[in-house]
């Protein structure tokens, strides 16, 4: 929680599920995402050191904003948001991206699945046939290798649209992953602890949004995480 500044906004304390929206230089999209999400849940935007006016746009749209002074990565900023959620008495969080690739209108799918089964991790599963070819291949390779290491099918290991229970949140706070790999490790921790994992189908939306993933760095870290997971499961 170092170097975090809180911008207050209105919230609905009747909800026990909090929407977390990590954002880095998403001033063009974050306002619309916040407004649509607030129709279902209170919103906490996690501004990961943006150099544009992401924070002010999110605040004006009605979100509470945690702002980091420097860019630390999606994993680091998500953990800050998870800590905030626990400290403020939430039972679960729902994460979605700020760039418009996740449709907030699908939030009720996650809430319904949570009410019915109380799964600790519910992940939005995309239709890969609707992705650009290069992303379709990279996602297929990641899914295949991760499923092989875990010994069970993982339909979508990179989707950031997910609902996370309180007890899984508490387990995730000990993670040291700073980047996108945090979301992959989240699945491993859920399975290793014997927690319930579930999936809901979501729309696949691509409209030319700029990816913040660095392909080489992400690949190296993903392979490292696969090896660590394989080693831990063997022991």
Order of alpha helices (4+ residues) and beta strands (2+ residues): beta-beta-alpha-beta-alpha-beta-alpha-beta-alpha-beta-alpha-beta-alpha-alpha-beta-alpha
